[in-house]
Amino acid sequence: MSSTKETKLAIFTVISELLEDKSLEVTDEMPLIGSKSVLDSMRLVELCLALEDKASEMGFEFDWTSDAAMSRSRSMFRTAGSLADEFISQMEAQQ
């Protein structure tokens, strides 16, 4: 079982690998959707699939398909931090 800190780092690493600009540092505030997003739509889909795989490796199912997923105000994809928080929340709820 991974610690919360390790899990967050793993998610930030996945995001980092998908960034076109490799000089950017993934932070809690980094926007993943919206006008200032660091990922285009195809890379966002790749991120979702990579997180599904990561969750499977960790023994749970990550659901990124909620009605609010792409809402700018409520989405887990607002920022890298909100995505990591939701991933960890789902992981803890299923273990």
Phi, psi and omega in degrees: 000127182277149174285162178302317181297316178296320180295315179298317178299319179297319178293316178298326177295317178300315179299314181303319181294337181267351181290136175289319179268098185290351179278347180286142175259130178286126179233168177303326185272355183299120181286135179253340174227164180098185186293335181257017182300142178268355180239137172281176186298323179292320179290330176294320176296317177301321178298314180301315180293320178296322179289326173300315179297316180299316179297319179299317177300329183269359174089026175213172181252122179267123180253108180254013188257019182295161179301329183272358188307319183254010175291130181296331184268334186240352188295143172294344182267009179305311181219166176299323179294317180293326177293315178298319179299315181293318178301312181295319179299315178295320179299312182293326180291335183261359181252000000 
